[in-house]
Amino acid sequence: MVSESLKEKIYKELSRGTRALSNPKRMELLDLLSNKAWSVEELSKELSMSVANTSQHLQVLKSARLVKTSREGNFIFYSIADDRVLRLIAAVRELGFSRYAEVEKLITDFKVHKNILESLTLDDLMKRSAKEKILLIDVRPRDEYQAGHIPKAVSVPLSQLKKKIHQLPKGKTIVAYCRGPLCVMAVEAVKILQGKKIKAVRMEDGYVEWKLKQLETIGSGPAFKNG
C-alpha cells in the first residue's frame, strides 16, 4: 500500500537522528557542543581523540542535522543545530537515568568514589536561596561562561579557583556548577573549597539544564538571592 510505503520512508528518515546518537563518543560531543561552539581541534584535545576520528563523528552528526557549522577565519566551528537538539539529548539522558539500572549504579558508584555527600538541582537552589545567602559560581572554562551562563553566576574557572579563593565573600554558601550531571569540574571545585573550610555544595544541573527550564516555562530564568 502507498500509505505503508510512505510510513516506512518517514520512519527511515526519522531514524537518522537516533542512528547518529548510537555512538557514545557522539553523545559526548553533543554534550560539549551544548555549552558552546568548538573547533575540531579543540574537541579532539578535549576528548583525547584524533582529529580524524573527531571529524568523522562530527560529520555523522552534521549529516543527521544535529549540529551546524560556521567559519571564523581559517577555522570551522561546530555547534548544536537548535534548541530541539538540547531537548533530545536531555530526553535520552533522562530515559537512561530513570530506566536503566546499569546507569543508576554507575552514577551511585561515581558519587561514592568522589565522596559526593550533597548535591543540588536548580529547584533545590531556588529553595535554599530563600533561606540563606548563596553565591553561584560557574567553574567551566571562561569561554563557555561567555557563550552562556546562569544569570547571576560568577565565572571562577576551576583552573583559577585556588588563586581566587581569597576573593570569595565570607558568610555565603558557595554553589558550584559546570556542564551538568556528568561533569566532574564542580566536584573538584567543591573539594578545593571544603578543604579551605568554605561551605560549598555541588549543583548537578548546569547551564544547559537551566536553558531547557526556560524553554519549558517560556519565561525568565529562576531568580535567586545571592545577597
Steps between C-alpha positions, in 0.01 A plus 500: 500500500610856435437600860724220627774602261472861614513396865810290440677788325414744779619262773820447304563875493408541867747229595790710369511689829489190719770330293720805547450475877589131510870566563619605851765736361238683293281538807797644688567738211140621514535554874801727441340680207197575716714746697672689216635475146823301465753446222598146400844554650357616834262204519777259405715626788210504749405139424858372448396374157670544165394790282404253226269298727351813653430642155340174390261497795412866442417428138255231609333747738492765229351259249223427752456878534568493872790745470583792274822673399629854472831639381727738691811576299669171416304301758169317477295499819227251586198573717160352586255543212225646721328467837306192389828308501551604863158354581592178320825461693321572829227246418753226422688574822181506707390169352833341583512640852148385582469170312842337487621344825856490361504879461361551850772273645775682309380836634467367855851351486632828358352699788642257755843508334501881488355519853210716385290533814270776377397645167229737384267535205381834364179461701702432815702814433185708484383367836833544675549852367187602687654382828868585474744718310623326188783571259467300178828441321552363149820295499506423128771660284440873443405463132213267593378749760512777240304288253217471753452467876239499774404856596686638803761225480859617541771354276770326704664241271621192684855564380496839679300410809793455740635844408161666542378340822596808702271710277190296587268672750477362851171403657350354183446145381692443178308296243717378212372379165660395172376311192228299669449171686786313330758775545765468775631858504247610762588195711867600500410863574296403807786284629742793471259737675413258780872437549525870584210469748263685266138386491452371145253278315498355149204565271426209268323716243698727271436780254332271247256369761422859598441592135265206450305606806451842343377342179245303701369796695538754217590755760794655675763288667477387860591791720677440826637722770878524502517754778 
